Amino acid sequence: MGSSRPNQLNTTACEILLQEIPGEVSLAYLISGCPLGCKGCHSSDSWSAANGESLTVDRLNSDCEKYRGLLSCVLFLGGEWQSTSLAELLDECRKMGLRTALYTGLTYCPSALRPLLDYVKTGPWQAELGGLNNPNSNQRLYDLQRQLCLNPLLWPTPAPAYAAVPAFSPQ
C-alpha cells in the first residue's frame, strides 16, 4: 500500500459524516502519517505514513462525484504536515463548490492553508479534557468565514456559537 509519489497524502478511511461540522454533510478522509502521536488517539493506526491508499485529485473527484448533490463539505482529518499536497486537494474541493474543513492536532491553523479553509478544528487530543462536545475541551472548532467558535453547538446542552478566530502559524 502507501504512496509512491513524494509528498502524496494517503488516506486510511473515507466516510460520510453528519456531525463533525455542524450543518454540513461531510466527506471525511482520515489522513495517515500524523507526526503528533497524541496519547489516547482513536486513530493511532493511521500514524504511519505508509498506511492507506493514495489520495489524489482524481480519487477526490471520483469520491465527490459519487455523492454529488448530497455533500456540502470535505473534511480532512490531518494532512497539514504536507501542506502543499493538502492545499491542492482543498483547492479542488473549492472548484467543485464544496466547503472545506481541517481537523488538526496543532494548537494553531497553518497560515498557508487558511485561504482554502472554511472550518478548522485545532488542539491535540487530551483525554482528561474531552472532545468538542465537552465544555472543558482544549480543542476548538472554528467557522473561519463567520469568525465563530462552534464548540457550544456540540455540547450536551447546546449554546450559541461565539465570536472567535484561531491562532495562525507565522508561515
Secondary structure, 3 states (H helix, E strand, C coil): CCCCCCCCCEEEEEEEECCCCCCCCEEEEEECCCCCCCCCCCCHHHCCCCCCEECCHHHHHHHHHHCCCCCCEEEEECCHHHHHHHHHHHHHHHHCCCEEEEECCCCCECCCCHHHCCEEEECCCCCCCCCCCCCCCCCEEEECCCCEECHHHHCCCCCCCEECCCCECCC
